[in-house]
């Protein structure tokens, strides 16, 4: 997976793959590769969302721990 890949770029590519599959514009010869790439992108996006959620929760916890 590209180390410079952003969530937005991965999501956009995933949407493109979904459109190709839905409109049947992907040949049978490349279908498996596109599905594999989609799976990788989904895993990447899920990991980014989990990491972001954990970071936000950490920030909120730090804010709650600080006295006013």
N, CA, C and O atoms as a Maestro MAE file, in Angstrom:
{
 s_m_m2io_version
 :::
 2.0.0
}

f_m_ct {
 s_m_title
 :::
 protein
 m_atom[272] {
  # First column is atom index #
  i_m_mmod_type
  r_m_x_coord
  r_m_y_coord
  r_m_z_coord
  i_m_residue_number
  s_m_chain_name
  s_m_pdb_residue_name
  s_m_pdb_atom_name
  i_m_atomic_number
  :::
  1 25 0.855 -1.184 0.000 1 A "UNK " " N  " 7
  2 3 0.000 0.000 0.000 1 A "UNK " " CA " 6
  3 2 0.893 1.237 0.000 1 A "UNK " " C  " 6
  4 15 1.912 1.280 0.690 1 A "UNK " " O  " 8
  5 25 0.510 2.219 -0.764 2 A "UNK " " N  " 7
  6 3 1.254 3.479 -0.886 2 A "UNK " " CA " 6
  7 2 1.346 4.167 0.473 2 A "UNK " " C  " 6
  8 15 0.328 4.387 1.129 2 A "UNK " " O  " 8
  9 25 2.564 4.506 0.897 3 A "UNK " " N  " 7
  10 3 2.745 5.129 2.210 3 A "UNK " " CA " 6
  11 2 2.262 6.574 2.223 3 A "UNK " " C  " 6
  12 15 2.040 7.131 3.298 3 A "UNK " " O  " 8
  13 25 2.094 7.197 1.056 4 A "UNK " " N  " 7
  14 3 1.600 8.570 0.982 4 A "UNK " " CA " 6
  15 2 0.101 8.641 0.736 4 A "UNK " " C  " 6
  16 15 -0.438 9.728 0.523 4 A "UNK " " O  " 8
  17 25 -0.567 7.523 0.761 5 A "UNK " " N  " 7
  18 3 -2.000 7.469 0.499 5 A "UNK " " CA " 6
  19 2 -2.765 8.153 1.625 5 A "UNK " " C  " 6
  20 15 -2.510 7.909 2.804 5 A "UNK " " O  " 8
  21 25 -3.696 9.003 1.247 6 A "UNK " " N  " 7
  22 3 -4.555 9.650 2.235 6 A "UNK " " CA " 6
  23 2 -5.902 8.943 2.268 6 A "UNK " " C  " 6
  24 15 -6.254 8.192 1.358 6 A "UNK " " O  " 8
  25 25 -6.639 9.200 3.330 7 A "UNK " " N  " 7
  26 3 -7.977 8.623 3.438 7 A "UNK " " CA " 6
  27 2 -8.836 9.065 2.257 7 A "UNK " " C  " 6
  28 15 -9.535 8.256 1.646 7 A "UNK " " O  " 8
  29 25 -8.774 10.348 1.948 8 A "UNK " " N  " 7
  30 3 -9.595 10.894 0.871 8 A "UNK " " CA " 6
  31 2 -9.260 10.254 -0.477 8 A "UNK " " C  " 6
  32 15 -10.159 9.922 -1.249 8 A "UNK " " O  " 8
  33 25 -7.975 10.083 -0.756 9 A "UNK " " N  " 7
  34 3 -7.561 9.458 -2.015 9 A "UNK " " CA " 6
  35 2 -8.001 7.998 -2.068 9 A "UNK " " C  " 6
  36 15 -8.463 7.519 -3.103 9 A "UNK " " O  " 8
  37 25 -7.856 7.297 -0.948 10 A "UNK " " N  " 7
  38 3 -8.268 5.891 -0.897 10 A "UNK " " CA " 6
  39 2 -9.770 5.767 -1.091 10 A "UNK " " C  " 6
  40 15 -10.237 4.884 -1.811 10 A "UNK " " O  " 8
  41 25 -10.520 6.643 -0.454 11 A "UNK " " N  " 7
  42 3 -11.980 6.608 -0.565 11 A "UNK " " CA " 6
  43 2 -12.415 6.911 -1.994 11 A "UNK " " C  " 6
  44 15 -13.325 6.272 -2.521 11 A "UNK " " O  " 8
  45 25 -11.763 7.886 -2.617 12 A "UNK " " N  " 7
  46 3 -12.084 8.244 -3.994 12 A "UNK " " CA " 6
  47 2 -11.803 7.073 -4.936 12 A "UNK " " C  " 6
  48 15 -12.610 6.766 -5.813 12 A "UNK " " O  " 8
  49 25 -10.649 6.422 -4.749 13 A "UNK " " N  " 7
  50 3 -10.314 5.266 -5.580 13 A "UNK " " CA " 6
  51 2 -11.301 4.128 -5.356 13 A "UNK " " C  " 6
  52 15 -11.694 3.444 -6.301 13 A "UNK " " O  " 8
  53 25 -11.694 3.931 -4.118 14 A "UNK " " N  " 7
  54 3 -12.667 2.893 -3.788 14 A "UNK " " CA " 6
  55 2 -14.007 3.172 -4.471 14 A "UNK " " C  " 6
  56 15 -14.641 2.254 -4.991 14 A "UNK " " O  " 8
  57 25 -14.437 4.429 -4.472 15 A "UNK " " N  " 7
  58 3 -15.676 4.798 -5.156 15 A "UNK " " CA " 6
  59 2 -15.573 4.507 -6.654 15 A "UNK " " C  " 6
  60 15 -16.527 4.024 -7.264 15 A "UNK " " O  " 8
  61 25 -14.409 4.804 -7.246 16 A "UNK " " N  " 7
  62 3 -14.209 4.553 -8.675 16 A "UNK " " CA " 6
  63 2 -14.294 3.062 -8.977 16 A "UNK " " C  " 6
  64 15 -14.919 2.658 -9.957 16 A "UNK " " O  " 8
  65 25 -13.673 2.256 -8.146 17 A "UNK " " N  " 7
  66 3 -13.723 0.803 -8.337 17 A "UNK " " CA " 6
  67 2 -15.163 0.323 -8.235 17 A "UNK " " C  " 6
  68 15 -15.606 -0.493 -9.043 17 A "UNK " " O  " 8
  69 25 -15.894 0.824 -7.247 18 A "UNK " " N  " 7
  70 3 -17.289 0.423 -7.071 18 A "UNK " " CA " 6
  71 2 -18.111 0.785 -8.303 18 A "UNK " " C  " 6
  72 15 -18.929 -0.014 -8.760 18 A "UNK " " O  " 8
  73 25 -17.897 2.002 -8.849 19 A "UNK " " N  " 7
  74 3 -18.627 2.408 -10.062 19 A "UNK " " CA " 6
  75 2 -18.300 1.481 -11.233 19 A "UNK " " C  " 6
  76 15 -19.189 1.079 -11.985 19 A "UNK " " O  " 8
  77 25 -17.013 1.146 -11.381 20 A "UNK " " N  " 7
  78 3 -16.605 0.262 -12.470 20 A "UNK " " CA " 6
  79 2 -17.277 -1.103 -12.358 20 A "UNK " " C  " 6
  80 15 -17.736 -1.664 -13.353 20 A "UNK " " O  " 8
  81 25 -17.329 -1.622 -11.151 21 A "UNK " " N  " 7
  82 3 -17.930 -2.938 -10.943 21 A "UNK " " CA " 6
  83 2 -19.447 -2.868 -11.141 21 A "UNK " " C  " 6
  84 15 -20.034 -3.743 -11.779 21 A "UNK " " O  " 8
  85 25 -20.079 -1.826 -10.592 22 A "UNK " " N  " 7
  86 3 -21.529 -1.691 -10.719 22 A "UNK " " CA " 6
  87 2 -21.970 -1.524 -12.167 22 A "UNK " " C  " 6
  88 15 -23.011 -2.049 -12.563 22 A "UNK " " O  " 8
  89 25 -21.198 -0.809 -12.947 23 A "UNK " " N  " 7
  90 3 -21.568 -0.571 -14.347 23 A "UNK " " CA " 6
  91 2 -21.013 -1.644 -15.273 23 A "UNK " " C  " 6
  92 15 -21.174 -1.581 -16.492 23 A "UNK " " O  " 8
  93 25 -20.365 -2.618 -14.678 24 A "UNK " " N  " 7
  94 3 -19.794 -3.743 -15.416 24 A "UNK " " CA " 6
  95 2 -18.799 -3.287 -16.473 24 A "UNK " " C  " 6
  96 15 -18.684 -3.904 -17.532 24 A "UNK " " O  " 8
  97 25 -18.072 -2.192 -16.179 25 A "UNK " " N  " 7
  98 3 -17.066 -1.705 -17.117 25 A "UNK " " CA " 6
  99 2 -15.697 -2.331 -16.859 25 A "UNK " " C  " 6
  100 15 -14.725 -2.003 -17.539 25 A "UNK " " O  " 8
  101 25 -15.619 -3.222 -15.889 26 A "UNK " " N  " 7
  102 3 -14.374 -3.935 -15.594 26 A "UNK " " CA " 6
  103 2 -14.433 -5.284 -16.297 26 A "UNK " " C  " 6
  104 15 -15.403 -6.031 -16.161 26 A "UNK " " O  " 8
  105 25 -13.391 -5.581 -17.044 27 A "UNK " " N  " 7
  106 3 -13.367 -6.874 -17.735 27 A "UNK " " CA " 6
  107 2 -13.168 -7.991 -16.722 27 A "UNK " " C  " 6
  108 15 -12.630 -7.780 -15.635 27 A "UNK " " O  " 8
  109 25 -13.597 -9.141 -17.089 28 A "UNK " " N  " 7
  110 3 -13.454 -10.310 -16.226 28 A "UNK " " CA " 6
  111 2 -11.984 -10.565 -15.925 28 A "UNK " " C  " 6
  112 15 -11.644 -11.066 -14.853 28 A "UNK " " O  " 8
  113 25 -11.127 -10.228 -16.855 29 A "UNK " " N  " 7
  114 3 -9.691 -10.472 -16.693 29 A "UNK " " CA " 6
  115 2 -9.081 -9.646 -15.568 29 A "UNK " " C  " 6
  116 15 -8.095 -10.074 -14.968 29 A "UNK " " O  " 8
  117 25 -9.636 -8.478 -15.263 30 A "UNK " " N  " 7
  118 3 -9.072 -7.618 -14.225 30 A "UNK " " CA " 6
  119 2 -9.969 -7.507 -12.996 30 A "UNK " " C  " 6
  120 15 -9.624 -6.820 -12.035 30 A "UNK " " O  " 8
  121 25 -11.106 -8.174 -13.024 31 A "UNK " " N  " 7
  122 3 -12.056 -8.072 -11.919 31 A "UNK " " CA " 6
  123 2 -11.444 -8.487 -10.589 31 A "UNK " " C  " 6
  124 15 -11.612 -7.785 -9.591 31 A "UNK " " O  " 8
  125 25 -10.746 -9.596 -10.555 32 A "UNK " " N  " 7
  126 3 -10.156 -10.080 -9.297 32 A "UNK " " CA " 6
  127 2 -9.154 -9.075 -8.749 32 A "UNK " " C  " 6
  128 15 -9.107 -8.848 -7.540 32 A "UNK " " O  " 8
  129 25 -8.352 -8.471 -9.621 33 A "UNK " " N  " 7
  130 3 -7.372 -7.485 -9.173 33 A "UNK " " CA " 6
  131 2 -8.061 -6.250 -8.608 33 A "UNK " " C  " 6
  132 15 -7.596 -5.685 -7.618 33 A "UNK " " O  " 8
  133 25 -9.153 -5.826 -9.216 34 A "UNK " " N  " 7
  134 3 -9.889 -4.651 -8.736 34 A "UNK " " CA " 6
  135 2 -10.551 -4.947 -7.385 34 A "UNK " " C  " 6
  136 15 -10.563 -4.094 -6.498 34 A "UNK " " O  " 8
  137 25 -11.092 -6.136 -7.235 35 A "UNK " " N  " 7
  138 3 -11.703 -6.522 -5.960 35 A "UNK " " CA " 6
  139 2 -10.634 -6.600 -4.872 35 A "UNK " " C  " 6
  140 15 -10.872 -6.182 -3.739 35 A "UNK " " O  " 8
  141 25 -9.469 -7.127 -5.204 36 A "UNK " " N  " 7
  142 3 -8.369 -7.195 -4.237 36 A "UNK " " CA " 6
  143 2 -7.947 -5.794 -3.822 36 A "UNK " " C  " 6
  144 15 -7.744 -5.537 -2.635 36 A "UNK " " O  " 8
  145 25 -7.813 -4.883 -4.782 37 A "UNK " " N  " 7
  146 3 -7.438 -3.501 -4.477 37 A "UNK " " CA " 6
  147 2 -8.506 -2.852 -3.605 37 A "UNK " " C  " 6
  148 15 -8.180 -2.135 -2.659 37 A "UNK " " O  " 8
  149 25 -9.769 -3.095 -3.909 38 A "UNK " " N  " 7
  150 3 -10.863 -2.548 -3.104 38 A "UNK " " CA " 6
  151 2 -10.761 -3.041 -1.666 38 A "UNK " " C  " 6
  152 15 -10.975 -2.274 -0.727 38 A "UNK " " O  " 8
  153 25 -10.438 -4.308 -1.495 39 A "UNK " " N  " 7
  154 3 -10.282 -4.876 -0.156 39 A "UNK " " CA " 6
  155 2 -9.148 -4.190 0.597 39 A "UNK " " C  " 6
  156 15 -9.280 -3.890 1.783 39 A "UNK " " O  " 8
  157 25 -8.034 -3.943 -0.090 40 A "UNK " " N  " 7
  158 3 -6.908 -3.249 0.536 40 A "UNK " " CA " 6
  159 2 -7.294 -1.826 0.940 40 A "UNK " " C  " 6
  160 15 -6.932 -1.354 2.018 40 A "UNK " " O  " 8
  161 25 -8.026 -1.158 0.068 41 A "UNK " " N  " 7
  162 3 -8.444 0.217 0.352 41 A "UNK " " CA " 6
  163 2 -9.417 0.270 1.528 41 A "UNK " " C  " 6
  164 15 -9.340 1.173 2.361 41 A "UNK " " O  " 8
  165 25 -10.316 -0.683 1.593 42 A "UNK " " N  " 7
  166 3 -11.260 -0.746 2.713 42 A "UNK " " CA " 6
  167 2 -10.500 -0.935 4.020 42 A "UNK " " C  " 6
  168 15 -10.787 -0.258 5.007 42 A "UNK " " O  " 8
  169 25 -9.544 -1.841 4.035 43 A "UNK " " N  " 7
  170 3 -8.744 -2.071 5.238 43 A "UNK " " CA " 6
  171 2 -7.983 -0.813 5.634 43 A "UNK " " C  " 6
  172 15 -7.918 -0.469 6.814 43 A "UNK " " O  " 8
  173 25 -7.408 -0.126 4.652 44 A "UNK " " N  " 7
  174 3 -6.679 1.115 4.907 44 A "UNK " " CA " 6
  175 2 -7.605 2.165 5.520 44 A "UNK " " C  " 6
  176 15 -7.260 2.798 6.518 44 A "UNK " " O  " 8
  177 25 -8.779 2.345 4.920 45 A "UNK " " N  " 7
  178 3 -9.730 3.347 5.420 45 A "UNK " " CA " 6
  179 2 -10.205 3.009 6.832 45 A "UNK " " C  " 6
  180 15 -10.310 3.893 7.682 45 A "UNK " " O  " 8
  181 25 -10.485 1.753 7.079 46 A "UNK " " N  " 7
  182 3 -10.907 1.346 8.422 46 A "UNK " " CA " 6
  183 2 -9.819 1.634 9.442 46 A "UNK " " C  " 6
  184 15 -10.104 2.130 10.532 46 A "UNK " " O  " 8
  185 25 -8.585 1.330 9.100 47 A "UNK " " N  " 7
  186 3 -7.470 1.581 10.020 47 A "UNK " " CA " 6
  187 2 -7.310 3.074 10.283 47 A "UNK " " C  " 6
  188 15 -7.078 3.480 11.422 47 A "UNK " " O  " 8
  189 25 -7.430 3.890 9.246 48 A "UNK " " N  " 7
  190 3 -7.319 5.346 9.425 48 A "UNK " " CA " 6
  191 2 -8.442 5.875 10.311 48 A "UNK " " C  " 6
  192 15 -8.210 6.732 11.164 48 A "UNK " " O  " 8
  193 25 -9.653 5.370 10.115 49 A "UNK " " N  " 7
  194 3 -10.780 5.805 10.941 49 A "UNK " " CA " 6
  195 2 -10.583 5.403 12.396 49 A "UNK " " C  " 6
  196 15 -10.859 6.192 13.300 49 A "UNK " " O  " 8
  197 25 -10.110 4.182 12.628 50 A "UNK " " N  " 7
  198 3 -9.860 3.734 13.999 50 A "UNK " " CA " 6
  199 2 -8.775 4.576 14.657 50 A "UNK " " C  " 6
  200 15 -8.902 4.956 15.821 50 A "UNK " " O  " 8
  201 25 -7.708 4.868 13.916 51 A "UNK " " N  " 7
  202 3 -6.619 5.677 14.463 51 A "UNK " " CA " 6
  203 2 -7.093 7.092 14.776 51 A "UNK " " C  " 6
  204 15 -6.737 7.658 15.810 51 A "UNK " " O  " 8
  205 25 -7.885 7.652 13.892 52 A "UNK " " N  " 7
  206 3 -8.410 8.997 14.116 52 A "UNK " " CA " 6
  207 2 -9.351 9.023 15.308 52 A "UNK " " C  " 6
  208 15 -9.310 9.949 16.118 52 A "UNK " " O  " 8
  209 25 -10.194 8.015 15.414 53 A "UNK " " N  " 7
  210 3 -11.111 7.925 16.556 53 A "UNK " " CA " 6
  211 2 -10.329 7.851 17.869 53 A "UNK " " C  " 6
  212 15 -10.675 8.528 18.838 53 A "UNK " " O  " 8
  213 25 -9.284 7.036 17.901 54 A "UNK " " N  " 7
  214 3 -8.471 6.907 19.110 54 A "UNK " " CA " 6
  215 2 -7.788 8.226 19.441 54 A "UNK " " C  " 6
  216 15 -7.714 8.609 20.609 54 A "UNK " " O  " 8
  217 25 -7.292 8.916 18.437 55 A "UNK " " N  " 7
  218 3 -6.624 10.196 18.664 55 A "UNK " " CA " 6
  219 2 -7.599 11.241 19.205 55 A "UNK " " C  " 6
  220 15 -7.268 11.985 20.129 55 A "UNK " " O  " 8
  221 25 -8.788 11.295 18.633 56 A "UNK " " N  " 7
  222 3 -9.808 12.246 19.111 56 A "UNK " " CA " 6
  223 2 -10.207 11.913 20.542 56 A "UNK " " C  " 6
  224 15 -10.332 12.812 21.374 56 A "UNK " " O  " 8
  225 25 -10.405 10.640 20.836 57 A "UNK " " N  " 7
  226 3 -10.754 10.246 22.198 57 A "UNK " " CA " 6
  227 2 -9.646 10.632 23.178 57 A "UNK " " C  " 6
  228 15 -9.928 11.067 24.294 57 A "UNK " " O  " 8
  229 25 -8.402 10.476 22.767 58 A "UNK " " N  " 7
  230 3 -7.267 10.851 23.604 58 A "UNK " " CA " 6
  231 2 -7.265 12.356 23.869 58 A "UNK " " C  " 6
  232 15 -7.040 12.790 24.999 58 A "UNK " " O  " 8
  233 25 -7.510 13.135 22.843 59 A "UNK " " N  " 7
  234 3 -7.550 14.591 22.995 59 A "UNK " " CA " 6
  235 2 -8.682 15.003 23.929 59 A "UNK " " C  " 6
  236 15 -8.499 15.856 24.797 59 A "UNK " " O  " 8
  237 25 -9.834 14.401 23.749 60 A "UNK " " N  " 7
  238 3 -10.977 14.710 24.621 60 A "UNK " " CA " 6
  239 2 -10.664 14.347 26.064 60 A "UNK " " C  " 6
  240 15 -10.983 15.098 26.986 60 A "UNK " " O  " 8
  241 25 -10.036 13.187 26.255 61 A "UNK " " N  " 7
  242 3 -9.679 12.753 27.613 61 A "UNK " " CA " 6
  243 2 -8.693 13.730 28.241 61 A "UNK " " C  " 6
  244 15 -8.822 14.068 29.418 61 A "UNK " " O  " 8
  245 25 -7.712 14.186 27.471 62 A "UNK " " N  " 7
  246 3 -6.752 15.172 27.986 62 A "UNK " " CA " 6
  247 2 -7.439 16.468 28.357 62 A "UNK " " C  " 6
  248 15 -7.089 17.093 29.358 62 A "UNK " " O  " 8
  249 25 -8.402 16.874 27.570 63 A "UNK " " N  " 7
  250 3 -9.130 18.115 27.876 63 A "UNK " " CA " 6
  251 2 -9.946 17.979 29.147 63 A "UNK " " C  " 6
  252 15 -10.043 18.916 29.941 63 A "UNK " " O  " 8
  253 25 -10.540 16.785 29.336 64 A "UNK " " N  " 7
  254 3 -11.353 16.549 30.537 64 A "UNK " " CA " 6
  255 2 -10.485 16.451 31.785 64 A "UNK " " C  " 6
  256 15 -10.933 16.792 32.880 64 A "UNK " " O  " 8
  257 25 -9.247 15.986 31.629 65 A "UNK " " N  " 7
  258 3 -8.349 15.824 32.759 65 A "UNK " " CA " 6
  259 2 -7.736 17.160 33.224 65 A "UNK " " C  " 6
  260 15 -7.273 17.265 34.360 65 A "UNK " " O  " 8
  261 25 -7.733 18.149 32.369 66 A "UNK " " N  " 7
  262 3 -7.145 19.442 32.719 66 A "UNK " " CA " 6
  263 2 -8.131 20.247 33.558 66 A "UNK " " C  " 6
  264 15 -9.299 20.385 33.193 66 A "UNK " " O  " 8
  265 25 -7.654 20.781 34.692 67 A "UNK " " N  " 7
  266 3 -8.549 21.620 35.497 67 A "UNK " " CA " 6
  267 2 -8.766 22.963 34.792 67 A "UNK " " C  " 6
  268 15 -7.879 23.472 34.107 67 A "UNK " " O  " 8
  269 25 -9.934 23.510 34.971 68 A "UNK " " N  " 7
  270 3 -10.259 24.801 34.371 68 A "UNK " " CA " 6
  271 2 -9.706 25.952 35.113 68 A "UNK " " C  " 6
  272 15 -9.907 27.099 34.713 68 A "UNK " " O  " 8
  :::
 }
 m_bond[271] {
  # First column is bond index #
  i_m_from
  i_m_to
  i_m_order
  :::
  1 1 2 1
  2 2 3 1
  3 3 4 2
  4 3 5 1
  5 5 6 1
  6 6 7 1
  7 7 8 2
  8 7 9 1
  9 9 10 1
  10 10 11 1
  11 11 12 2
  12 11 13 1
  13 13 14 1
  14 14 15 1
  15 15 16 2
  16 15 17 1
  17 17 18 1
  18 18 19 1
  19 19 20 2
  20 19 21 1
  21 21 22 1
  22 22 23 1
  23 23 24 2
  24 23 25 1
  25 25 26 1
  26 26 27 1
  27 27 28 2
  28 27 29 1
  29 29 30 1
  30 30 31 1
  31 31 32 2
  32 31 33 1
  33 33 34 1
  34 34 35 1
  35 35 36 2
  36 35 37 1
  37 37 38 1
  38 38 39 1
  39 39 40 2
  40 39 41 1
  41 41 42 1
  42 42 43 1
  43 43 44 2
  44 43 45 1
  45 45 46 1
  46 46 47 1
  47 47 48 2
  48 47 49 1
  49 49 50 1
  50 50 51 1
  51 51 52 2
  52 51 53 1
  53 53 54 1
  54 54 55 1
  55 55 56 2
  56 55 57 1
  57 57 58 1
  58 58 59 1
  59 59 60 2
  60 59 61 1
  61 61 62 1
  62 62 63 1
  63 63 64 2
  64 63 65 1
  65 65 66 1
  66 66 67 1
  67 67 68 2
  68 67 69 1
  69 69 70 1
  70 70 71 1
  71 71 72 2
  72 71 73 1
  73 73 74 1
  74 74 75 1
  75 75 76 2
  76 75 77 1
  77 77 78 1
  78 78 79 1
  79 79 80 2
  80 79 81 1
  81 81 82 1
  82 82 83 1
  83 83 84 2
  84 83 85 1
  85 85 86 1
  86 86 87 1
  87 87 88 2
  88 87 89 1
  89 89 90 1
  90 90 91 1
  91 91 92 2
  92 91 93 1
  93 93 94 1
  94 94 95 1
  95 95 96 2
  96 95 97 1
  97 97 98 1
  98 98 99 1
  99 99 100 2
  100 99 101 1
  101 101 102 1
  102 102 103 1
  103 103 104 2
  104 103 105 1
  105 105 106 1
  106 106 107 1
  107 107 108 2
  108 107 109 1
  109 109 110 1
  110 110 111 1
  111 111 112 2
  112 111 113 1
  113 113 114 1
  114 114 115 1
  115 115 116 2
  116 115 117 1
  117 117 118 1
  118 118 119 1
  119 119 120 2
  120 119 121 1
  121 121 122 1
  122 122 123 1
  123 123 124 2
  124 123 125 1
  125 125 126 1
  126 126 127 1
  127 127 128 2
  128 127 129 1
  129 129 130 1
  130 130 131 1
  131 131 132 2
  132 131 133 1
  133 133 134 1
  134 134 135 1
  135 135 136 2
  136 135 137 1
  137 137 138 1
  138 138 139 1
  139 139 140 2
  140 139 141 1
  141 141 142 1
  142 142 143 1
  143 143 144 2
  144 143 145 1
  145 145 146 1
  146 146 147 1
  147 147 148 2
  148 147 149 1
  149 149 150 1
  150 150 151 1
  151 151 152 2
  152 151 153 1
  153 153 154 1
  154 154 155 1
  155 155 156 2
  156 155 157 1
  157 157 158 1
  158 158 159 1
  159 159 160 2
  160 159 161 1
  161 161 162 1
  162 162 163 1
  163 163 164 2
  164 163 165 1
  165 165 166 1
  166 166 167 1
  167 167 168 2
  168 167 169 1
  169 169 170 1
  170 170 171 1
  171 171 172 2
  172 171 173 1
  173 173 174 1
  174 174 175 1
  175 175 176 2
  176 175 177 1
  177 177 178 1
  178 178 179 1
  179 179 180 2
  180 179 181 1
  181 181 182 1
  182 182 183 1
  183 183 184 2
  184 183 185 1
  185 185 186 1
  186 186 187 1
  187 187 188 2
  188 187 189 1
  189 189 190 1
  190 190 191 1
  191 191 192 2
  192 191 193 1
  193 193 194 1
  194 194 195 1
  195 195 196 2
  196 195 197 1
  197 197 198 1
  198 198 199 1
  199 199 200 2
  200 199 201 1
  201 201 202 1
  202 202 203 1
  203 203 204 2
  204 203 205 1
  205 205 206 1
  206 206 207 1
  207 207 208 2
  208 207 209 1
  209 209 210 1
  210 210 211 1
  211 211 212 2
  212 211 213 1
  213 213 214 1
  214 214 215 1
  215 215 216 2
  216 215 217 1
  217 217 218 1
  218 218 219 1
  219 219 220 2
  220 219 221 1
  221 221 222 1
  222 222 223 1
  223 223 224 2
  224 223 225 1
  225 225 226 1
  226 226 227 1
  227 227 228 2
  228 227 229 1
  229 229 230 1
  230 230 231 1
  231 231 232 2
  232 231 233 1
  233 233 234 1
  234 234 235 1
  235 235 236 2
  236 235 237 1
  237 237 238 1
  238 238 239 1
  239 239 240 2
  240 239 241 1
  241 241 242 1
  242 242 243 1
  243 243 244 2
  244 243 245 1
  245 245 246 1
  246 246 247 1
  247 247 248 2
  248 247 249 1
  249 249 250 1
  250 250 251 1
  251 251 252 2
  252 251 253 1
  253 253 254 1
  254 254 255 1
  255 255 256 2
  256 255 257 1
  257 257 258 1
  258 258 259 1
  259 259 260 2
  260 259 261 1
  261 261 262 1
  262 262 263 1
  263 263 264 2
  264 263 265 1
  265 265 266 1
  266 266 267 1
  267 267 268 2
  268 267 269 1
  269 269 270 1
  270 270 271 1
  271 271 272 2
  :::
 }
}
